[in-house]
Amino acid sequence: MNGMDPYRGRKKPLEDRFILDLGWIPDGDTEGEFKLVLLKNEKWEDPVKSFRSRQKSVIVDEIEQWLF
């Protein structure tokens, strides 16, 4: 190749896509917890990883571990 990104201006193939989803469950419940999910290929029914905690700092640490 000539050093150019072959995907420039196009979506990457589905197998290269990851989603890191963070939410609070149950929604709006002060007694709830954070839920962190890593997905590949948009397969919500089969996450690569998932993690739950009530503490923001614990969630941040987990995200850092997953990303780095």
C-alpha positions as CSV (number, residue, x, y, z in Angstrom):
1,M,0.0,0.0,0.0
2,N,1.0,3.6,-0.4
3,G,0.9,4.4,3.4
4,M,-2.7,5.5,3.2
5,D,-5.4,4.2,5.6
6,P,-7.4,1.7,3.5
7,Y,-10.5,2.5,5.6
8,R,-10.3,6.3,5.3
9,G,-13.8,7.6,4.7
10,R,-15.3,4.2,5.2
11,K,-16.5,2.2,8.1
12,K,-14.2,-0.5,9.4
13,P,-15.2,-4.1,9.0
14,L,-17.6,-5.2,11.7
15,E,-15.1,-7.6,13.3
16,D,-12.9,-4.6,14.1
17,R,-15.6,-2.8,16.1
18,F,-15.7,-2.6,19.8
19,I,-18.2,-0.7,22.0
20,L,-17.5,0.3,25.6
21,D,-20.9,0.9,27.3
22,L,-21.3,2.5,30.7
23,G,-24.7,3.0,32.3
24,W,-26.4,3.2,35.7
25,I,-28.9,0.5,36.6
26,P,-31.7,0.6,37.4
27,D,-31.9,3.9,35.6
28,G,-32.6,6.8,38.0
29,D,-32.4,4.5,41.1
30,T,-30.1,6.0,43.8
31,E,-29.6,2.5,45.1
32,G,-28.3,1.3,41.7
33,E,-24.9,0.7,40.4
34,F,-22.7,1.4,37.4
35,K,-22.6,-1.3,34.7
36,L,-19.7,-1.5,32.3
37,V,-19.9,-3.7,29.2
38,L,-17.4,-4.4,26.4
39,L,-18.9,-5.6,23.2
40,K,-17.5,-6.9,20.0
41,N,-19.4,-6.8,16.7
42,E,-22.4,-5.2,18.4
43,K,-23.3,-8.5,20.1
44,W,-25.2,-7.3,23.1
45,E,-26.3,-10.8,24.0
46,D,-22.6,-12.0,24.2
47,P,-20.4,-9.3,25.8
48,V,-16.6,-9.8,25.9
49,K,-16.5,-8.4,29.5
50,S,-18.8,-6.9,32.0
51,F,-18.3,-5.3,35.4
52,R,-20.5,-3.6,38.0
53,S,-19.7,-1.3,40.9
54,R,-21.3,1.5,42.9
55,Q,-18.0,3.5,43.1
56,K,-17.0,5.8,40.3
57,S,-13.3,5.4,41.1
58,V,-13.5,1.6,40.8
59,I,-15.3,2.0,37.4
60,V,-12.6,4.4,36.2
61,D,-9.8,2.0,37.2
62,E,-11.6,-0.9,35.4
63,I,-12.0,1.2,32.2
64,E,-8.3,2.0,32.3
65,Q,-7.4,-1.6,32.7
66,W,-9.6,-2.6,29.7
67,L,-8.2,0.2,27.5
68,F,-4.5,0.1,28.4
